[in-house]
Amino acid sequence: MDADRGAGTATSTDVTDVLVVGAGPTGLVLACDLARRGIAVRIVDRSPAPPRTSRAKGPNPRSLEILDDLGVAEAVLAAGSAPLPMLKYRDRAPVAQADPWAGSAPSPDAAYDRAWLVAQWRLEEILRARLAGYGVRVELGREVVGLTQSPDAPAEAGAEDGPEADAEASRVVVTFAEDRRGEGAALRARYVVGCDGAHSSVRKLLGIGFEGTTREDQVMVCGDVELAEDALDRGLWHQWFDEDGAVMLCPIPGTRTGWWFQAGPERDGRGRPLAPTADGFRRLLAHHTGLPGQALTRAELLSTYRVNVRMADRFRAGRVFLAGDAAHVHAIAGGLGMNTGIQDAFNLGWKLGEVLVGRADPGLLDTYEEERLPVAARTLDLTSERLRATLEAIRRPGGGLDSAITADTTGLGVGYRWSSLAAGRTHPDAHTHPGATHPAGVPLTADEGPQPGDRAPDAPCTEAATGAGTRLHRVFAGPRTTVLGFGPGSAAVLDEVAATYGGTGVRACRVYAADEDRGENRAGEQSKEQSREQGEEQSADRREGRTGAESGPPGCAVIDAEGHAAAAYGTGASARAQASAGGAASDARTGTIVVVRPDHHVGLRVPAEDARSVREYLRRLHGTGHSAARPPEQSSERSPDRFPDMVDAVRKG
């Protein structure tokens, strides 16, 4: 069997939980997230070989956090490089140098402060290797040509009904073009996700509109090239902007002589852009840079890029979803195209997982479009605005691509305060977390901390049982919801959570202040030996790509030695105020509970005595705990009509 074809040729009897169509970064992230949850997932791509592309230059800080959660961030960092200072030229002479990241540094609440340069094909290699660690391989040469959704039955068949009933319960029949062996193919899937790019076959088969504009006057030619050694300093991103065009050359990490080449195209006598060729690249290089054309020794992956700004009318039709470029395409400025797709996948993966194992009601899947469609709309506006700013900047000597980079492009400020999953949510124009760039509003004070819908901050801390250094995002890592407990009053809620959900996708974690009396380990917290053993297992899992669906113990405890967690979550000042108001007698009641969703967003933030709200919120996401083994319920499809007001509010933010 061809190793790249995974399960081989599908037949009409093949059934899977999720079929992912498209094996770019969006599809691969989604497949990895589902596979580690124990979900039966298959991923197909129409290309006969793994695609290679040169446009996306790497993950932004928020995507790096996601890749870290999936256990591949170290490999991505090793395969790439930090973003480079930009040297800008006019009329072949250097006129300015800029480093947009010079003033940034990792902070306690964000371990990644800048994007990372890595070739997209290399990122995809890393993700494919991680996916293969779960026994799933990309099935190449598989073109989807038909989707048929069967009518929903009152309820899906359970496992006890046997394979035949299970196959009948599947809702989408996917047909493929004839494969390389000349055989027809069909597949049944409970859900299908189209991650197959701007020209998505899945979107077209669904008949979903893709409204927007294509700017024929904003054209760029791109490719991967090789230059003679020492032709240019590889420690800089070189940018020539002249009255009659531009050339940009950025070193490709992991190569000795490879460069990303972007340029304004050559044009014919009528001003129409010419298709890119190696000789054309040489002429552009000589004209703008003064380097001899023969210094460019090789050119591949040549393409023409036109500015497209488009978004699907909806991100879901029944049991079929759209993600990444299949759902939205952006102006290239700010580098948010690939990153927005990765973040789509991370939002959808855990929701599909919880529904497919029967812990959550299928209505949870409605929140994918509810949350991600407004974000995509805002991103279209943001990238278009950054493109306008960049085009304006490069008209002046010294202007360059640094104009496209702002705090908004890190992705760290994206949140979902309007979402129905943001318990006690506020209006979309509510305040945002300090230092972040949430689409709408002005900062909260530091004592208030993140609100439901916001990204959950990171913070360095130490494991209570071992004293080993860790971070909150390490605590969150893996396919689970995390319940953080701050203050003595949180202990009872954490014990209840651990007893109810231990082993079913929820983890309780006590966050102790440095001077807080920890006493004996409480129920739900690990012993020192358990923590050591689990740490060794998790290290091996991360090395080998074996993150299990229910990995990790039901409870843990960390020490906020330097107070960074309390500062990030706004619990320090409130705890002091409560203790001051009630004296020693109030100490046992002091505390805050923060529920962090599997995608690192705050779902709920309540005083520790509000156990009922915690109970109700977790029940919505994960059922009733150990007794939550029930077959998935009937799928629903929410009308997109409820979203325009949210889209408008986020765009105006």
VEXVO-719611 format. One record per residue (C-alpha): residue in one letter; chain; y, z, x; residue number from 0. Coordinates in nm, 3 decimals, decimal comma. Each point is the difference from the previous one (the first is absolute). Layout:
// residues N
r c v w u k
a A Y Z X NUM
...
This chain:
// residues 653
r c v w u k
m A 0,000 0,000 0,000 0
d A 0,351 -0,080 0,122 1
a A 0,145 0,337 0,104 2
d A 0,342 -0,091 -0,136 3
r A -0,137 -0,062 -0,345 4
g A -0,096 0,362 -0,063 5
a A -0,221 0,012 -0,307 6
g A -0,058 -0,375 0,013 7
t A 0,021 -0,245 -0,288 8
a A 0,069 0,163 -0,334 9
t A -0,206 -0,083 -0,306 10
s A 0,068 0,049 -0,369 11
t A -0,177 0,335 0,014 12
d A 0,208 0,147 0,283 13
v A 0,213 0,295 -0,104 14
t A 0,264 0,192 0,192 15
d A 0,256 0,262 -0,090 16
v A 0,298 -0,181 0,155 17
l A 0,040 -0,351 0,131 18
v A 0,295 -0,039 0,238 19
v A 0,117 -0,360 0,032 20
g A 0,182 -0,063 0,327 21
a A -0,070 0,157 0,339 22
g A 0,351 0,045 0,139 23
p A 0,141 0,347 0,072 24
t A 0,044 0,081 -0,371 25
g A -0,356 -0,086 -0,096 26
l A -0,151 0,163 0,306 27
v A 0,189 0,327 -0,052 28
l A -0,111 0,009 -0,362 29
a A -0,362 -0,076 0,089 30
c A -0,003 0,271 0,270 31
d A 0,146 0,257 -0,237 32
l A -0,255 -0,082 -0,271 33
a A -0,296 -0,015 0,238 34
r A 0,069 0,346 0,143 35
r A -0,005 0,134 -0,357 36
g A -0,351 -0,131 -0,046 37
i A 0,115 -0,276 -0,236 38
a A -0,205 -0,321 0,001 39
v A 0,255 -0,251 0,125 40
r A -0,023 -0,361 0,111 41
i A 0,277 -0,197 0,165 42
v A 0,018 -0,379 0,015 43
d A 0,233 -0,249 0,161 44
r A 0,019 -0,374 -0,049 45
s A 0,048 -0,065 0,373 46
p A -0,314 -0,099 0,190 47
a A 0,106 0,222 0,290 48
p A 0,221 0,309 0,024 49
p A 0,356 -0,125 -0,052 50
r A 0,249 0,020 0,284 51
t A 0,368 0,025 -0,079 52
s A 0,309 0,074 0,206 53
r A 0,271 0,103 -0,246 54
a A -0,054 0,371 -0,065 55
k A 0,082 0,193 0,316 56
g A -0,147 0,336 -0,090 57
p A -0,008 0,310 -0,219 58
n A 0,306 0,209 -0,078 59
p A -0,007 0,383 0,017 60
r A -0,135 0,045 -0,354 61
s A -0,277 -0,253 0,061 62
l A -0,086 0,177 0,326 63
e A -0,049 0,320 -0,201 64
i A -0,241 -0,188 -0,227 65
l A -0,186 -0,150 0,295 66
d A -0,020 0,350 0,149 67
d A -0,158 0,126 -0,323 68
l A -0,255 -0,282 0,025 69
g A -0,079 0,101 0,358 70
v A 0,126 -0,314 0,176 71
a A 0,353 0,092 0,111 72
e A -0,108 0,081 0,356 73
a A -0,162 -0,343 0,035 74
v A 0,308 -0,170 -0,146 75
l A 0,233 0,184 0,236 76
a A -0,222 -0,087 0,296 77
a A -0,008 -0,368 -0,098 78
g A 0,377 -0,030 -0,037 79
s A 0,324 0,123 0,146 80
a A 0,316 0,179 -0,103 81
p A 0,271 -0,233 -0,130 82
l A 0,208 -0,147 0,279 83
p A 0,373 -0,002 0,067 84
m A 0,163 -0,325 -0,109 85
l A 0,188 -0,220 0,246 86
k A 0,235 -0,239 -0,179 87
y A 0,142 -0,321 0,141 88
r A 0,269 -0,250 -0,090 89
d A 0,018 -0,341 0,168 90
r A -0,293 0,104 0,223 91
a A 0,186 0,300 0,143 92
p A -0,091 0,363 -0,082 93
v A 0,279 0,162 -0,201 94
a A -0,142 0,326 -0,139 95
q A -0,301 0,227 0,001 96
a A -0,102 0,229 -0,285 97
d A -0,277 0,252 -0,056 98
p A -0,010 0,087 -0,372 99
w A -0,244 0,283 0,072 100
a A 0,193 0,164 0,284 101
g A 0,122 0,284 -0,218 102
s A -0,329 0,069 -0,177 103
a A -0,284 0,232 0,095 104
p A -0,304 0,148 -0,173 105
s A 0,091 0,302 -0,210 106
p A -0,208 0,288 -0,135 107
d A -0,020 -0,165 -0,343 108
a A -0,068 -0,354 0,131 109
a A -0,222 -0,063 0,301 110
y A 0,090 -0,371 0,006 111
d A 0,366 -0,085 0,034 112
r A -0,013 -0,375 0,056 113
a A -0,203 -0,310 -0,076 114
w A -0,265 -0,113 0,246 115
l A -0,043 -0,348 0,145 116
v A -0,355 -0,131 -0,037 117
a A -0,127 -0,346 -0,080 118
q A -0,112 -0,024 -0,362 119
w A -0,332 -0,156 0,099 120
r A -0,062 0,295 0,232 121
l A 0,080 0,250 -0,277 122
e A -0,244 -0,184 -0,224 123
e A -0,269 0,018 0,270 124
i A 0,043 0,376 0,016 125
l A -0,022 0,035 -0,378 126
r A -0,305 -0,226 -0,020 127
a A -0,173 0,214 0,261 128
r A 0,079 0,315 -0,199 129
l A -0,131 -0,164 -0,316 130
a A -0,318 -0,106 0,178 131
g A -0,051 0,368 0,087 132
y A -0,052 0,056 -0,373 133
g A -0,251 -0,286 -0,017 134
v A 0,241 -0,247 -0,161 135
r A 0,083 -0,335 0,155 136
v A 0,243 -0,268 -0,106 137
e A -0,178 -0,287 -0,176 138
l A 0,168 -0,310 0,141 139
g A 0,018 -0,344 -0,155 140
r A -0,002 0,145 -0,352 141
e A 0,261 -0,160 -0,224 142
v A 0,054 0,149 -0,345 143
v A 0,028 -0,274 -0,261 144
g A -0,058 0,189 -0,325 145
l A 0,053 0,340 -0,161 146
t A -0,141 0,096 -0,338 147
q A 0,061 0,343 -0,148 148
s A -0,248 0,108 -0,264 149
p A 0,134 0,196 -0,298 150
d A 0,009 0,374 0,050 151
a A -0,284 0,191 -0,158 152
p A 0,064 0,344 -0,151 153
a A -0,134 0,163 0,314 154
e A -0,158 -0,114 0,324 155
a A -0,370 0,049 0,059 156
g A -0,091 0,291 0,221 157
a A -0,235 -0,009 0,296 158
e A -0,276 0,144 -0,216 159
d A -0,007 -0,322 -0,204 160
g A -0,139 -0,191 0,293 161
p A 0,110 -0,302 0,208 162
e A -0,008 -0,250 -0,287 163
a A 0,230 0,206 -0,220 164
d A 0,220 0,068 0,302 165
a A 0,036 -0,373 0,062 166
e A 0,091 -0,062 -0,360 167
a A 0,264 0,273 0,018 168
s A 0,183 -0,187 0,277 169
r A 0,309 -0,164 -0,135 170
v A 0,096 -0,290 0,231 171
v A -0,215 -0,301 0,086 172
v A 0,128 -0,168 0,316 173
t A -0,108 -0,351 0,087 174
f A 0,032 -0,157 0,343 175
a A 0,012 -0,352 0,133 176
e A -0,322 -0,121 0,154 177
d A -0,059 0,180 0,324 178
r A -0,106 -0,144 0,333 179
r A -0,364 -0,010 -0,107 180
g A 0,085 -0,213 -0,300 181
e A -0,088 0,276 -0,245 182
g A 0,206 0,104 -0,300 183
a A 0,102 0,363 -0,011 184
a A 0,109 0,253 -0,256 185
l A 0,064 0,372 0,008 186
r A 0,056 0,274 -0,255 187
a A 0,258 0,265 0,090 188
r A 0,136 0,297 -0,188 189
y A 0,341 -0,073 0,153 190
v A 0,149 -0,283 0,204 191
v A 0,306 0,026 0,224 192
g A 0,179 -0,315 0,110 193
c A 0,135 0,050 0,352 194
d A -0,007 -0,372 0,070 195
g A 0,358 -0,068 0,095 196
a A 0,303 -0,176 -0,144 197
h A -0,211 -0,294 -0,121 198
s A -0,246 0,239 -0,164 199
s A -0,285 -0,168 -0,187 200
v A -0,060 0,324 -0,188 201
r A 0,358 0,011 -0,129 202
k A -0,014 -0,364 -0,105 203
l A -0,334 0,044 -0,176 204
l A 0,151 0,289 -0,194 205
g A 0,298 -0,212 -0,101 206
i A 0,245 0,262 0,127 207
g A 0,349 -0,129 0,071 208
f A 0,149 0,019 0,349 209
e A 0,371 -0,025 -0,060 210
g A 0,263 -0,020 0,271 211
t A 0,160 -0,242 0,242 212
t A -0,086 -0,202 0,308 213
r A 0,295 -0,070 0,229 214
e A -0,060 -0,345 0,143 215
d A 0,311 0,040 0,217 216
q A -0,134 0,316 0,169 217
v A -0,283 -0,134 0,213 218
m A -0,164 0,120 0,319 219
v A -0,283 -0,137 0,214 220
c A -0,244 0,251 0,145 221
g A -0,294 0,013 0,235 222
d A -0,178 0,180 0,279 223
v A 0,083 -0,150 0,337 224
e A -0,073 0,057 0,364 225
l A 0,271 -0,013 0,263 226
a A -0,037 -0,031 0,373 227
e A -0,029 0,340 0,165 228
d A 0,335 0,154 0,087 229
a A 0,185 -0,252 -0,215 230
l A 0,159 0,293 -0,189 231
d A 0,008 0,378 0,024 232
r A -0,284 0,125 -0,224 233
g A 0,175 0,332 -0,050 234
l A 0,255 -0,160 -0,235 235
w A 0,011 -0,186 -0,330 236
h A 0,212 -0,305 0,086 237
q A 0,226 -0,151 -0,268 238
w A 0,217 -0,310 0,041 239
f A 0,240 -0,062 -0,289 240
d A 0,220 -0,306 0,029 241
e A 0,218 -0,201 -0,234 242
d A -0,273 -0,263 -0,039 243
g A -0,310 0,218 -0,025 244
a A -0,198 0,284 0,150 245
v A -0,309 0,090 0,202 246
m A -0,163 0,344 0,004 247
l A -0,276 0,100 0,240 248
c A -0,182 0,333 -0,021 249
p A -0,292 0,088 0,232 250
i A -0,336 0,031 -0,177 251
p A -0,153 0,336 0,103 252
g A -0,337 -0,015 0,170 253
t A 0,068 -0,338 0,160 254
r A 0,138 -0,093 0,342 255
t A 0,180 -0,317 -0,101 256
g A -0,002 -0,005 -0,382 257
w A 0,321 0,000 -0,205 258
w A 0,094 -0,016 -0,366 259
f A 0,225 -0,306 -0,038 260
q A 0,244 -0,031 -0,290 261
a A 0,277 -0,259 -0,021 262
g A 0,220 -0,204 -0,220 263
p A -0,182 -0,331 -0,050 264
e A 0,080 -0,338 0,145 265
r A 0,145 -0,232 -0,264 266
d A -0,012 -0,370 -0,067 267
g A 0,299 -0,231 -0,040 268
r A 0,047 0,112 -0,361 269
g A -0,004 0,368 0,093 270
r A -0,350 0,068 -0,133 271
p A -0,213 0,247 0,199 272
l A -0,279 -0,150 0,208 273
a A -0,349 0,142 0,010 274
p A -0,065 0,224 0,302 275
t A -0,176 -0,150 0,303 276
a A -0,061 0,120 0,354 277
d A 0,236 -0,266 0,136 278
g A 0,260 0,099 -0,256 279
f A -0,026 0,361 0,114 280
r A 0,053 -0,115 0,359 281
r A 0,314 -0,189 -0,097 282
l A 0,136 0,300 -0,191 283
l A -0,079 0,227 0,294 284
a A 0,181 -0,223 0,250 285
h A 0,299 -0,058 -0,228 286
h A 0,073 0,363 -0,086 287
t A -0,132 0,200 0,297 288
g A 0,049 -0,228 0,298 289
l A -0,364 0,052 0,102 290
p A -0,185 -0,320 0,080 291
g A -0,208 -0,125 -0,292 292
q A -0,314 0,002 0,213 293
a A 0,032 0,377 0,031 294
l A -0,161 0,005 -0,346 295
t A -0,361 -0,073 0,093 296
r A -0,172 0,046 -0,337 297
a A 0,089 0,028 -0,368 298
e A -0,230 0,090 -0,291 299
l A 0,013 0,138 -0,355 300
l A 0,301 -0,222 -0,068 301
s A 0,154 0,042 -0,342 302
t A 0,320 -0,047 -0,197 303
y A 0,146 0,302 -0,176 304
r A 0,234 -0,034 -0,297 305
v A 0,168 0,301 -0,150 306
n A -0,189 0,086 -0,317 307
v A 0,102 0,282 -0,231 308
r A -0,250 0,024 -0,283 309
m A -0,180 0,263 -0,205 310
a A -0,285 -0,014 -0,249 311
d A 0,082 0,073 -0,363 312
r A -0,259 0,276 0,008 313
f A -0,242 0,145 0,253 314
r A -0,294 0,037 -0,236 315
a A -0,188 -0,201 -0,261 316
g A -0,286 0,203 -0,146 317
r A -0,236 0,080 0,284 318
v A 0,170 -0,224 0,254 319
f A 0,285 0,119 0,224 320
l A 0,239 -0,167 0,242 321
a A 0,115 0,149 0,330 322
g A 0,199 -0,108 0,303 323
d A 0,138 -0,353 0,017 324
a A -0,203 -0,095 -0,307 325
a A 0,233 0,230 -0,196 326
h A 0,327 -0,035 0,191 327
v A 0,147 -0,193 0,292 328
h A 0,312 0,104 0,184 329
a A 0,255 -0,133 0,243 330
i A -0,128 0,054 0,352 331
a A 0,288 0,228 0,102 332
g A -0,108 0,360 0,053 333
g A -0,368 -0,084 0,041 334
l A -0,099 0,144 -0,338 335
g A -0,237 -0,267 -0,134 336
m A -0,325 0,113 0,160 337
n A 0,106 0,364 -0,017 338
t A 0,068 -0,007 -0,373 339
g A -0,346 -0,149 -0,050 340
i A -0,169 0,273 0,206 341
q A 0,182 0,258 -0,209 342
d A -0,106 -0,174 -0,323 343
a A -0,361 0,030 0,113 344
f A 0,031 0,369 0,085 345
n A 0,148 0,070 -0,341 346
l A -0,275 -0,186 -0,187 347
g A -0,305 0,101 0,203 348
w A -0,021 0,366 -0,094 349
k A 0,066 -0,074 -0,366 350
l A -0,282 -0,253 -0,018 351
g A -0,224 0,247 0,181 352
e A 0,062 0,286 -0,241 353
v A -0,051 -0,220 -0,306 354
l A -0,316 -0,165 0,133 355
v A -0,175 0,330 0,072 356
g A 0,093 0,116 -0,348 357
r A 0,230 0,288 0,092 358
a A 0,322 -0,154 -0,129 359
d A 0,079 -0,181 -0,322 360
p A 0,054 -0,378 0,047 361
g A 0,357 0,055 -0,117 362
l A 0,068 0,120 0,355 363
l A -0,012 -0,366 0,104 364
d A 0,309 -0,071 -0,211 365
t A 0,201 0,198 0,253 366
y A -0,060 -0,261 0,272 367
e A 0,233 -0,251 -0,165 368
e A 0,224 0,280 -0,126 369
e A 0,060 0,116 0,357 370
r A -0,026 -0,310 0,215 371
l A 0,179 -0,261 -0,212 372
p A 0,339 0,178 0,020 373
v A -0,052 0,053 0,375 374
a A -0,072 -0,372 0,046 375
a A 0,314 -0,088 -0,197 376
r A 0,208 0,231 0,216 377
t A -0,158 -0,142 0,316 378
l A 0,087 -0,355 -0,104 379
d A 0,362 0,107 -0,035 380
l A -0,004 0,196 0,326 381
t A -0,146 -0,282 0,210 382
s A 0,235 -0,255 -0,154 383
e A 0,296 0,225 0,080 384
r A -0,123 0,050 0,358 385
l A -0,040 -0,376 0,039 386
r A 0,358 -0,056 -0,115 387
a A 0,121 0,263 0,246 388
t A -0,196 -0,160 0,284 389
l A 0,120 -0,353 -0,073 390
e A 0,355 0,130 -0,003 391
a A -0,052 0,191 0,327 392
i A -0,142 -0,291 0,198 393
r A 0,306 -0,212 -0,070 394
r A 0,182 0,224 0,248 395
p A -0,087 0,020 0,372 396
g A -0,209 0,312 0,052 397
g A -0,150 0,005 -0,349 398
g A -0,375 0,007 -0,033 399
l A -0,311 0,119 -0,182 400
d A 0,096 0,364 0,043 401
s A 0,218 -0,051 -0,309 402
a A -0,319 -0,019 -0,208 403
i A -0,119 0,347 0,100 404
t A 0,116 0,305 -0,191 405
a A -0,149 0,333 -0,107 406
d A -0,110 -0,174 -0,321 407
t A -0,241 -0,222 0,192 408
t A -0,211 0,293 0,128 409
g A -0,163 0,040 -0,341 410
l A 0,014 0,379 0,033 411
g A 0,244 0,041 -0,286 412
v A -0,194 -0,191 -0,264 413
g A -0,102 0,223 -0,288 414
y A -0,086 -0,004 -0,369 415
r A 0,218 0,254 -0,176 416
w A -0,005 -0,208 -0,317 417
s A -0,382 0,001 -0,012 418
s A -0,200 0,170 -0,272 419
l A -0,198 0,152 0,292 420
a A 0,312 0,182 0,120 421
a A -0,048 0,324 -0,195 422
g A 0,333 0,123 -0,131 423
r A 0,148 -0,331 0,114 424
t A 0,371 -0,060 -0,003 425
h A 0,197 -0,311 -0,092 426
p A -0,028 -0,286 0,253 427
d A 0,354 0,069 0,127 428
a A -0,099 0,355 0,101 429
h A 0,061 0,131 0,348 430
t A -0,224 -0,083 0,292 431
h A -0,149 0,200 0,285 432
p A 0,242 0,068 0,292 433
g A -0,008 -0,260 0,271 434
a A -0,215 -0,239 -0,201 435
t A 0,105 -0,327 -0,158 436
h A -0,140 0,021 -0,349 437
p A 0,125 -0,297 -0,203 438
a A 0,241 0,210 -0,204 439
g A 0,229 0,294 0,038 440
v A 0,145 0,247 0,248 441
p A -0,181 0,263 0,206 442
l A -0,124 0,330 -0,128 443
t A 0,091 0,310 0,192 444
a A -0,259 0,093 0,261 445
d A -0,117 0,303 -0,200 446
e A -0,103 -0,210 -0,300 447
g A -0,256 -0,207 0,187 448
p A -0,186 -0,307 -0,127 449
q A -0,027 -0,050 -0,374 450
p A -0,289 -0,150 -0,198 451
g A -0,030 -0,366 0,092 452
d A 0,144 0,038 0,350 453
r A -0,198 -0,065 0,317 454
a A -0,155 0,327 0,116 455
p A 0,152 0,096 0,338 456
d A -0,211 0,056 0,307 457
a A 0,030 0,320 0,208 458
p A -0,165 0,129 0,319 459
c A -0,209 0,313 -0,047 460
t A -0,312 0,168 0,139 461
e A -0,342 0,056 -0,153 462
a A -0,028 0,364 -0,105 463
a A -0,367 0,024 0,096 464
t A 0,014 -0,164 0,343 465
g A 0,363 -0,005 0,114 466
a A -0,028 -0,374 0,065 467
g A 0,310 -0,208 -0,059 468
t A 0,006 -0,226 -0,304 469
r A 0,244 -0,152 -0,250 470
l A 0,024 0,008 -0,376 471
h A -0,068 -0,373 -0,015 472
r A -0,327 0,071 0,180 473
v A -0,078 0,253 -0,272 474
f A 0,076 -0,267 -0,262 475
a A -0,209 -0,265 0,178 476
g A -0,305 -0,131 -0,177 477
p A -0,062 -0,096 -0,361 478
r A 0,115 0,320 -0,168 479
t A 0,285 0,174 -0,176 480
t A 0,133 0,302 0,189 481
v A 0,133 0,316 -0,162 482
l A 0,233 0,186 0,237 483
g A 0,066 0,367 -0,059 484
f A 0,305 0,169 0,150 485
g A 0,044 0,378 -0,026 486
p A -0,239 0,284 -0,099 487
g A 0,024 -0,083 -0,368 488
s A -0,171 -0,337 0,053 489
a A -0,336 0,151 0,099 490
a A -0,140 0,033 -0,351 491
v A 0,081 -0,359 -0,092 492
l A -0,154 -0,130 0,324 493
d A -0,316 0,202 -0,063 494
e A -0,027 -0,149 -0,347 495
v A 0,055 -0,353 0,131 496
a A -0,263 0,042 0,272 497
a A -0,252 0,143 -0,247 498
t A 0,064 -0,270 -0,259 499
y A 0,037 -0,312 0,215 500
g A -0,179 0,074 0,325 501
g A -0,181 -0,320 0,095 502
t A 0,162 -0,215 -0,271 503
g A 0,305 -0,145 0,170 504
v A 0,238 0,299 0,004 505
r A 0,074 0,227 0,293 506
a A 0,189 0,331 -0,008 507
c A 0,203 0,093 0,306 508
r A 0,184 0,327 0,057 509
v A 0,313 -0,034 0,213 510
y A 0,076 0,334 0,167 511
a A 0,336 0,089 0,147 512
a A -0,014 0,102 0,365 513
d A 0,062 0,368 -0,076 514
e A -0,210 0,017 -0,314 515
d A -0,299 0,235 -0,019 516
r A -0,306 -0,220 -0,039 517
g A -0,260 0,272 -0,043 518
e A -0,357 -0,119 -0,048 519
n A -0,083 -0,359 -0,089 520
r A 0,029 -0,045 -0,373 521
a A -0,242 -0,189 -0,221 522
g A 0,052 -0,368 0,059 523
e A 0,115 0,042 0,362 524
q A -0,218 -0,091 0,294 525
s A -0,143 0,239 0,251 526
k A 0,074 -0,063 0,365 527
e A -0,349 -0,142 0,051 528
q A 0,030 -0,226 -0,304 529
s A 0,337 -0,124 0,120 530
r A -0,134 -0,073 0,349 531
e A -0,301 -0,186 -0,135 532
q A 0,208 -0,195 -0,247 533
g A 0,251 -0,091 0,272 534
e A -0,279 -0,138 0,217 535
e A -0,141 -0,197 -0,294 536
q A 0,340 -0,142 -0,092 537
s A 0,069 -0,103 0,359 538
a A -0,332 -0,184 0,011 539
d A 0,067 -0,155 -0,341 540
r A 0,341 -0,131 0,112 541
r A -0,152 -0,147 0,317 542
e A -0,286 -0,167 -0,183 543
g A 0,176 -0,090 -0,323 544
r A -0,208 0,228 -0,222 545
t A 0,252 0,163 -0,231 546
g A -0,216 0,109 -0,296 547
a A 0,103 0,001 -0,361 548
e A -0,019 0,378 -0,018 549
s A 0,068 0,092 0,362 550
g A 0,147 0,337 0,084 551
p A -0,046 0,347 -0,144 552
p A 0,152 0,110 -0,329 553
g A 0,257 0,223 0,169 554
c A 0,189 0,050 0,323 555
a A 0,287 0,202 0,143 556
v A 0,274 -0,089 0,246 557
i A 0,279 0,199 0,162 558
d A 0,354 -0,128 -0,020 559
a A 0,076 0,143 0,344 560
e A 0,348 -0,149 0,037 561
g A 0,097 -0,009 -0,367 562
h A 0,005 -0,379 -0,021 563
a A -0,221 -0,016 -0,311 564
a A 0,213 0,257 -0,184 565
a A 0,314 -0,192 0,096 566
a A -0,145 -0,335 -0,103 567
y A -0,125 0,127 -0,336 568
g A 0,297 0,225 -0,074 569
t A -0,214 0,311 -0,041 570
g A 0,153 0,228 0,261 571
a A 0,330 0,074 -0,171 572
s A -0,154 0,036 -0,346 573
a A -0,261 0,244 0,128 574
r A 0,267 0,210 0,168 575
a A 0,209 -0,001 -0,317 576
q A -0,293 0,112 -0,214 577
a A -0,098 0,273 0,242 578
s A 0,357 0,123 0,027 579
a A 0,038 0,011 -0,378 580
g A -0,325 0,183 -0,068 581
g A -0,057 0,197 0,317 582
a A -0,348 0,075 0,133 583
a A -0,148 0,011 -0,350 584
s A 0,076 -0,369 -0,049 585
d A -0,175 -0,106 0,320 586
a A -0,333 -0,071 -0,170 587
r A 0,170 -0,230 -0,252 588
t A 0,203 -0,197 0,256 589
g A -0,122 -0,351 0,059 590
t A 0,018 -0,370 -0,068 591
i A -0,270 -0,252 -0,079 592
v A 0,042 -0,364 0,104 593
v A -0,257 -0,257 -0,111 594
v A -0,009 -0,300 0,235 595
r A -0,163 -0,316 -0,129 596
p A -0,250 -0,193 0,218 597
d A 0,277 -0,247 0,088 598
h A 0,223 0,275 0,147 599
h A 0,238 0,030 -0,294 600
v A 0,088 0,326 -0,168 601
g A -0,143 0,016 -0,349 602
l A 0,094 0,352 -0,100 603
r A 0,212 0,282 0,143 604
v A 0,000 0,330 -0,192 605
p A 0,025 0,376 0,055 606
a A -0,335 0,152 0,086 607
e A -0,024 0,185 -0,330 608
d A -0,008 -0,331 -0,189 609
a A -0,374 -0,051 0,038 610
r A -0,017 -0,179 -0,333 611
s A 0,213 -0,292 0,121 612
v A -0,216 -0,033 0,310 613
r A -0,313 0,004 -0,214 614
e A 0,132 -0,266 -0,237 615
y A 0,124 -0,227 0,276 616
l A -0,326 0,006 0,193 617
r A -0,195 -0,057 -0,319 618
r A 0,194 -0,322 -0,054 619
l A -0,076 -0,128 0,349 620
h A -0,348 0,141 0,058 621
g A -0,147 0,114 -0,329 622
t A -0,124 0,355 -0,047 623
g A -0,159 0,039 0,341 624
h A -0,372 0,045 0,055 625
s A -0,068 -0,075 -0,365 626
a A 0,202 -0,324 0,008 627
a A -0,298 -0,234 0,026 628
r A 0,066 -0,233 -0,290 629
p A -0,023 -0,379 -0,027 630
p A 0,325 -0,191 0,044 631
e A 0,179 -0,059 -0,325 632
q A 0,130 -0,314 -0,157 633
s A 0,261 -0,183 0,202 634
s A 0,352 -0,025 -0,128 635
e A 0,280 -0,240 0,078 636
r A 0,351 0,125 -0,041 637
s A 0,265 -0,247 -0,107 638
p A 0,254 -0,081 0,272 639
d A 0,276 0,057 -0,254 640
r A 0,037 0,365 0,099 641
f A 0,096 -0,090 0,358 642
p A 0,329 -0,197 -0,006 643
d A 0,214 0,311 -0,036 644
m A -0,170 0,157 0,302 645
v A 0,034 -0,321 0,202 646
d A 0,372 -0,018 -0,080 647
a A 0,056 0,366 0,081 648
v A -0,177 -0,023 0,335 649
r A 0,175 -0,322 0,093 650
k A 0,338 0,151 -0,077 651
g A -0,082 0,308 0,207 652
